[in-house]
Amino acid sequence: MALDFIDYLAKIDPMQSYVVQRLTGGLVNITARATRLSKSDIPVSRFANHSSFILKYAPPYVAGIGPEAPFSTFRQTIEARALSLFLPSSNSLHHLCEETGVRIPVLLHHDQEEHVLIISDLGPLPNLSEFFDDLASITTATRVSKDSSARTSSVVTPISPAEGVMIGQKVGSFFAGLHQRTNVEMIQREPYHDPHLLKHDGMLDMVLEAAIRPVKEQLNLFPDLFPHDAVSMVYQCVEDNFTRTSDEDEKVIALGDCWTGALLIGLGHPTGPPEVAVIDWEFTCVGRGVNGDIAQLLAHLCLFEIAAAWQGRADSGATIKAIMEGLIREYRSRSDALTQIWLAKSNSLAPEPHSLTARLMRSAFLAHGAEIVNNAFWKDWMAQTMAIHVYGSYPPLASDIVLWVWTVGLPQQVDQHFNVASDSSPTKTNHFHPQWDHISSALKLNPTYSLDNLQCLCHTSPLYTQYRAGFTLQSKKQTMVYTAFTQWVEHGPKPKPGPKPRPSQPRPIPSV
């Protein structure tokens, strides 16, 4: 039974009167905005400084699905703990908000017995996904952790490319700061440090079931492109990357479910950059940065840009590209891990197989690819004349829909059958797909859409010759195919000779 917010507020704040408006867009929690009606001469309450605020009730299941989808209420405790790190009284993360201008909801109240979280109202701001609803929209009930809880649905003003760059810069700066490894150390040094502060064991199992394991079934829908034995090998790489214990040198404080729906955007300021806020901290953990949060966020942005290109939406495409460029440039310049990676690389040779660079890159591409595949099925992608929901079934009109498939980390016995060699290398005969050579040629001849964002982020130039991206129409399916060398996933790429830099002139980081 859903919580009665009016009765609840009357219990915890009896001297005030509120009107409550249920908010749409949330799936995991039941969310509402409470606005105070009391006159100023009535004694103030614990929320006196807030004329309105947001209430989030966490039932013991996914609210948008029902009891058949159980979900631990401990998720709300994780969100409350994460938000407490941003309070002005905290010495941990409050400085990030001041330094980057990114807003975080203020934790006002957490009732663990009633499973109610009260946070500050950031206003009716749309999330970043809503600016591109004409390209795709979420429809599946299995998507979790999507609470745009600080806003209501509304028609949004398009983001200009100039605004997109500023939004990307804010986002990149914030997450670079959040992902500083010193933040984990800082929390651990707190006098009352709880080693399990952001640990929720059941969360990983839930994400594994909801977002990782479906990848295998989704790829198996295309046996003409990816035979079942090849899919099994690829999928195992994806699952192993997700379930492995993160190394100490890659552990950071992570949002945990970093996508466009977790970013609220405010436009229309006559002076200053657009407003950016980060919400939905239920999945916060000591997790992964560039190979977690950033890999996931770029996957969502990349899909939007691909959809814009396929539909001929140059305006939307330019804006999304600007957001990514601003994000990547700012994150790369401020990330301590990536700065160290760059400084450690003084030439164009591939990184050592077990170096931090190689481990981050392998993990990032695997996470990025899995998110791309999943979201190709989780959303209705707008085709030329209609939108077709493809979740869980093969599309009936495949020629009218964009499907994205990324094969990452094919083991050697599979890789030898695919032409993923560099332009200067001899091609190989493909025994799995007789038309692979045709597809490979089409990717080179047709206008290609290059998704080198993660590679640019970590800047390992040999990858330019190892990754292919583009469009091709094959068997009446619009497919974007990603391919990667086996040794990069399993052993790291073989070093290739390259020009040595001049000792007195270190190679500059190129712009994205």
C-alpha positions in Angstrom: 0.0 0.0 0.0 1.4 3.4 -1.0 2.3 5.9 1.7 -0.1 8.8 2.2 2.2 11.8 2.0 -0.4 14.2 3.6 -0.8 12.0 6.6 2.9 11.5 6.9 3.7 15.3 6.8 1.0 15.9 9.4 2.7 13.5 11.7 6.3 14.9 11.3 5.4 18.5 10.8 2.0 19.1 12.5 2.2 22.9 12.6 2.3 23.3 8.9 -0.1 22.6 6.0 1.0 21.3 2.6 -0.4 20.5 -0.8 1.2 17.4 -2.3 1.7 16.8 -6.1 2.6 13.4 -7.3 5.5 13.5 -9.8 5.8 11.4 -12.9 8.9 9.9 -14.4 10.0 7.8 -11.4 10.1 4.1 -11.6 11.9 2.9 -8.5 10.3 5.1 -5.9 7.0 7.0 -5.4 7.8 10.6 -5.6 6.0 13.8 -4.8 6.5 17.6 -4.4 5.1 19.1 -1.2 4.4 22.9 -1.1 3.8 24.7 2.1 0.5 26.5 2.5 0.8 27.9 6.0 1.0 31.6 6.7 4.2 33.1 7.9 2.8 33.8 11.4 2.4 30.1 12.2 5.4 28.7 14.1 8.1 27.5 11.8 9.0 23.9 11.3 12.0 21.7 10.6 11.6 22.7 6.9 11.2 26.4 7.5 13.8 27.4 4.9 12.0 25.4 2.2 8.7 26.5 0.7 8.6 23.2 -1.1 10.6 20.0 -1.1 10.6 16.5 -2.6 9.4 13.3 -0.8 10.6 9.9 -2.0 8.9 6.8 -0.6 10.8 3.5 -1.2 8.5 0.5 -1.1 10.2 -2.9 -0.8 9.9 -3.4 -4.6 10.2 -1.4 -7.8 7.3 1.0 -7.5 6.6 1.2 -11.2 6.3 -2.6 -11.4 4.9 -3.9 -8.1 5.6 -6.6 -5.5 6.6 -9.0 -8.3 9.8 -7.0 -8.6 11.3 -6.9 -5.1 13.9 -4.3 -4.4 15.5 -3.7 -1.0 14.6 -0.5 0.7 18.2 -0.2 1.7 18.7 1.6 -1.6 17.2 4.7 0.1 19.8 4.5 3.0 22.5 4.5 0.4 21.0 7.6 -1.2 20.8 9.4 2.1 24.4 8.5 3.0 25.6 9.7 -0.4 23.7 13.0 -0.1 25.1 13.5 3.4 28.6 13.7 1.9 27.5 16.9 0.1 26.1 18.7 3.1 28.0 21.9 4.1 28.8 20.3 7.4 30.6 17.5 5.6 34.3 17.7 4.9 34.0 15.3 2.1 32.3 16.4 -1.1 30.6 19.7 -0.5 33.4 21.6 -2.1 32.6 20.0 -5.5 29.3 21.8 -5.7 31.0 25.2 -5.0 33.9 24.5 -7.4 31.8 23.2 -10.4 28.5 25.0 -9.9 26.7 21.6 -10.1 23.7 21.3 -7.7 23.0 18.3 -5.6 19.7 17.8 -3.7 20.1 18.8 0.0 19.3 16.0 2.4 16.5 17.3 4.8 15.1 14.2 6.4 15.5 10.4 6.3 13.0 8.1 8.0 14.4 4.6 7.9 11.3 3.0 9.5 8.8 4.6 7.0 11.3 4.5 4.1 10.8 8.2 3.3 13.5 10.5 2.1 12.9 14.3 2.0 15.3 16.4 -0.1 15.4 19.9 -1.4 13.3 20.9 -4.4 15.6 21.8 -7.3 12.7 23.1 -9.3 10.8 21.8 -12.4 13.9 21.1 -14.3 13.8 18.6 -17.2 16.4 15.9 -17.3 18.8 15.7 -20.2 17.0 12.8 -21.8 13.9 14.9 -22.2 15.6 17.3 -24.5 15.9 14.4 -27.0 12.6 12.7 -26.5 11.9 13.1 -30.2 14.8 10.7 -30.8 13.9 8.0 -28.3 11.9 7.5 -25.1 12.0 4.9 -22.4 9.1 2.5 -22.3 10.2 -0.8 -20.7 9.1 -1.5 -17.2 12.3 -3.3 -16.4 14.5 -0.1 -16.4 15.4 0.8 -12.8 16.7 3.8 -10.9 15.1 6.4 -13.1 13.7 9.0 -10.7 13.5 12.4 -12.3 12.1 13.4 -8.9 12.8 17.1 -8.9 10.6 18.0 -11.9 7.4 17.5 -13.7 7.0 16.8 -17.4 7.0 19.8 -19.6 7.9 21.0 -23.1 11.6 21.9 -23.2 13.5 24.5 -25.0 16.2 23.0 -27.3 19.8 23.2 -26.1 22.1 25.1 -28.4 25.5 23.7 -29.3 27.1 26.5 -27.3 25.0 25.6 -24.3 25.8 22.0 -24.9 29.5 22.6 -24.5 29.0 24.4 -21.2 26.7 21.6 -19.9 29.3 19.1 -20.9 32.1 21.0 -19.2 30.1 21.3 -15.9 29.3 17.6 -16.0 32.9 16.6 -16.8 34.3 18.8 -14.1 31.9 17.5 -11.5 32.5 13.8 -12.2 36.3 14.3 -12.5 36.2 15.8 -9.0 33.9 13.0 -7.7 36.2 10.4 -9.2 39.3 11.6 -7.5 40.7 8.6 -5.6 41.5 10.9 -2.7 37.8 11.2 -2.0 37.7 7.5 -1.0 40.7 8.0 1.3 39.1 11.1 2.8 35.9 9.2 3.7 38.0 6.5 5.2 39.8 9.0 7.4 36.6 10.3 8.9 36.4 9.8 12.7 33.2 7.8 12.5 34.0 6.1 9.3 31.8 3.1 8.4 33.6 0.8 6.0 30.3 -0.2 4.6 29.0 3.4 4.2 28.2 3.0 0.5 28.0 -0.8 0.2 24.9 -2.6 -0.9 25.6 -6.2 -1.8 22.1 -6.8 -3.3 22.4 -3.9 -5.7 25.1 -5.6 -7.8 23.0 -8.7 -8.1 20.0 -6.7 -9.2 22.0 -4.8 -11.9 23.6 -8.0 -13.1 20.1 -9.5 -13.7 18.6 -6.3 -15.1 21.3 -4.8 -17.2 24.1 -7.3 -17.9 22.6 -10.7 -18.4 20.1 -9.5 -21.0 23.0 -8.6 -23.3 23.5 -12.3 -24.3 19.9 -12.7 -25.2 19.8 -9.5 -27.1 22.9 -10.3 -29.2 21.5 -13.8 -29.9 18.7 -12.2 -31.8 21.1 -11.6 -34.7 22.6 -15.0 -35.6 23.3 -13.8 -39.1 25.7 -11.3 -37.7 26.8 -13.0 -34.5 26.7 -16.8 -34.1 25.7 -18.1 -30.8 29.2 -19.4 -29.9 30.7 -16.0 -30.6 28.0 -14.3 -28.5 28.7 -16.6 -25.6 32.4 -15.7 -25.7 31.7 -12.0 -26.0 29.1 -12.0 -23.2 31.4 -13.8 -20.8 33.9 -11.0 -21.2 31.2 -8.5 -20.3 29.9 -10.4 -17.3 33.5 -11.1 -16.0 34.3 -7.4 -16.2 31.1 -6.5 -14.3 31.5 -9.1 -11.5 35.2 -8.8 -10.9 36.5 -7.1 -7.8 37.7 -3.7 -8.7 41.4 -3.0 -8.2 42.4 -0.5 -5.5 43.8 1.9 -8.0 40.6 2.2 -9.9 38.2 2.5 -7.0 36.4 5.9 -6.8 33.1 7.2 -5.4 30.7 6.7 -8.3 27.1 7.7 -9.0 26.6 4.0 -10.0 23.8 4.7 -12.5 25.1 7.6 -14.5 22.9 8.3 -17.5 21.2 11.3 -19.1 18.1 10.9 -16.9 20.2 11.6 -13.8 21.2 15.1 -15.0 18.7 17.9 -14.6 19.3 20.9 -16.9 18.1 24.5 -16.5 18.3 26.9 -19.4 17.3 30.5 -19.9 19.8 32.2 -17.6 20.6 35.6 -19.2 24.0 35.5 -17.7 26.1 32.5 -16.8 26.1 28.9 -18.0 23.1 26.6 -18.0 22.2 25.0 -14.7 23.2 21.4 -14.0 22.1 19.1 -11.2 22.8 15.5 -10.5 20.1 13.4 -8.9 19.2 9.7 -8.0 22.0 8.6 -5.8 20.6 5.2 -4.9 23.3 3.3 -6.7 26.2 5.3 -5.2 29.2 3.1 -4.4 32.9 2.9 -4.1 33.0 1.8 -7.7 34.4 2.8 -11.1 34.8 6.2 -12.8 35.9 6.3 -16.4 35.1 2.6 -16.8 31.8 3.0 -14.9 30.0 6.3 -14.7 31.6 7.9 -17.8 31.4 4.8 -19.9 27.7 4.5 -19.2 26.9 8.2 -19.7 28.8 8.3 -23.0 26.9 5.3 -24.2 23.6 7.1 -23.8 24.9 10.2 -25.4 26.4 8.2 -28.3 23.1 6.5 -29.0 21.3 9.8 -29.1 23.8 11.2 -31.5 23.6 8.1 -33.7 19.8 8.4 -33.8 20.1 12.1 -34.7 22.5 11.3 -37.6 20.2 8.5 -38.9 17.2 10.7 -38.8 19.0 13.6 -40.4 18.6 15.8 -37.3 21.7 17.9 -37.7 20.6 20.3 -35.0 20.2 17.7 -32.3 23.4 15.9 -33.5 25.4 19.1 -33.1 24.1 19.7 -29.6 24.8 16.1 -28.4 28.3 16.2 -30.0 29.0 19.5 -28.2 27.9 18.0 -24.9 30.2 15.1 -25.3 33.1 17.2 -26.4 32.8 19.5 -23.4 32.4 16.6 -21.1 35.4 14.7 -22.4 37.7 17.7 -22.6 36.9 18.8 -19.0 36.9 15.3 -17.5 40.2 14.4 -19.2 41.9 17.6 -18.1 40.8 17.3 -14.5 40.8 13.6 -13.8 43.8 12.6 -11.6 43.8 9.0 -12.9 43.7 10.1 -16.6 46.3 12.8 -16.0 48.6 10.2 -14.5 47.9 7.9 -17.4 48.8 10.6 -19.9 52.0 11.6 -18.1 53.0 7.9 -17.9 52.7 7.6 -21.7 55.4 9.6 -23.4 55.1 7.8 -26.8 52.6 6.3 -29.1 53.2 2.7 -28.2 50.3 0.7 -26.8 50.1 0.6 -23.0 51.6 -2.4 -21.1 48.9 -5.1 -20.9 48.5 -5.0 -17.1 49.0 -1.3 -16.6 46.3 1.0 -15.2 45.8 2.4 -18.7 45.2 -1.0 -20.3 42.9 -2.2 -17.5 40.8 1.0 -17.5 40.4 0.9 -21.3 39.4 -2.8 -21.5 36.9 -2.3 -18.7 35.6 1.0 -20.1 34.9 -0.4 -23.6 33.2 -3.5 -22.2 30.9 -1.4 -19.9 30.3 1.1 -22.7 29.4 -1.6 -25.2 27.0 -3.4 -22.8 25.2 -0.2 -22.1 24.8 0.5 -25.8 23.3 -2.9 -26.5 20.9 -2.7 -23.5 19.6 0.7 -24.3 19.0 -0.2 -28.0 16.4 -2.5 -26.5 15.2 -0.4 -23.5 14.0 2.5 -25.6 11.7 3.3 -28.4 14.0 4.6 -31.1 12.2 6.9 -33.5 12.4 5.6 -37.0 11.8 7.4 -40.3 8.0 7.1 -40.0 7.3 5.4 -36.7 8.6 4.3 -33.4 9.0 0.5 -32.8 9.4 -0.9 -29.4 12.0 -3.7 -29.7 12.5 -4.8 -26.1 12.4 -8.5 -25.8 11.5 -9.4 -29.3 12.8 -9.2 -32.8 11.5 -6.1 -34.5 8.7 -6.8 -37.0 9.8 -4.0 -39.4 13.6 -4.2 -39.1 14.2 -1.9 -42.0 12.5 0.9 -40.0 14.6 0.7 -36.9 18.1 1.3 -35.8 19.8 -1.5 -33.9 23.1 -1.0 -32.3 25.3 -4.0 -31.7 28.8 -3.8 -30.3 31.0 -6.9 -30.2 33.7 -6.3 -27.7 36.6 -8.6 -26.9 36.1 -11.5 -29.2 38.4 -14.3 -28.1 41.1 -15.3 -30.5 39.4 -18.3 -32.0 36.5 -16.0 -33.0 38.5 -13.0 -33.8 40.5 -14.8 -36.5 37.3 -15.1 -38.5 36.5 -11.4 -38.5 38.2 -8.7 -40.6 39.2 -6.3 -37.8 42.8 -5.8 -39.0 44.2 -2.3 -39.6 44.0 -0.8 -43.1 47.6 -1.9 -43.8 47.1 -5.5 -42.6 45.9 -8.3 -44.9 42.2 -9.2 -44.5 41.1 -12.5 -43.1 38.4 -14.8 -44.4 35.3 -14.8 -42.3 33.8 -18.3 -41.9 31.0 -17.1 -39.6 29.5 -14.4 -41.8 30.1 -14.8 -45.5 29.3 -11.1 -46.2 31.7 -9.7 -43.5 34.1 -8.4 -46.0 31.3 -6.6 -47.7 30.2 -5.1 -44.4 33.7 -4.1 -43.6 34.1 -2.3 -47.0 30.7 -0.6 -46.5 31.8 0.8 -43.2 34.8 2.4 -44.9 33.0 3.7 -48.0 29.8 5.0 -46.3 29.8 8.1 -44.2 31.0 6.8 -40.8 30.0 7.8 -37.4 33.1 7.7 -35.3 32.7 6.9 -31.6 36.2 7.3 -30.4 35.1 9.2 -27.3 36.4 6.8 -24.7 39.6 6.4 -26.6 40.0 10.1 -26.9 39.3 10.3 -23.2 42.1 8.0 -22.3 44.1 8.9 -25.3 45.8 5.7 -26.5 46.3 6.5 -30.1 46.9 2.9 -31.4 43.2 2.2 -30.8 42.3 4.4 -33.8 43.4 1.5 -36.1 41.6 -1.1 -34.0 38.1 0.2 -33.7 35.6 0.6 -36.5 32.3 2.4 -36.3 29.7 3.1 -39.0 26.4 2.4 -40.6 25.6 -0.3 -43.1 22.3 -1.7 -44.4 22.6 -5.5 -44.3 19.7 -8.0 -44.5 17.3 -5.1 -44.1 18.8 -4.1 -40.7 20.4 -0.8 -39.9 23.3 -1.9 -37.8 26.2 -0.1 -36.2 29.0 -2.6 -35.8 31.8 -2.2 -33.3 34.8 -4.6 -33.5 37.8 -4.9 -31.2 40.9 -7.0 -31.1 41.0 -10.0 -28.8 44.3 -9.2 -27.3 43.1 -5.8 -26.2 40.4 -7.4 -24.0 42.4 -10.4 -22.8 46.0 -9.3 -23.0 46.2 -5.7 -24.2 47.1 -4.8 -27.8 50.5 -5.8 -29.1 52.9 -2.8 -29.1 53.3 -1.1 -32.4 56.3 0.9 -33.4 55.8 4.6 -33.4 57.8 7.8 -33.6 59.6 8.8 -30.4 58.8 12.2 -29.0 61.4 14.9 -28.7 62.7 14.9 -25.1 62.3 18.6 -24.8 58.8 18.8 -26.3 56.3 16.4 -24.8 53.4 15.6 -27.0 50.4 17.8 -26.3 47.0 16.2 -25.6 45.0 16.8 -28.8 41.6 18.4 -28.7 38.6 16.1 -29.0 
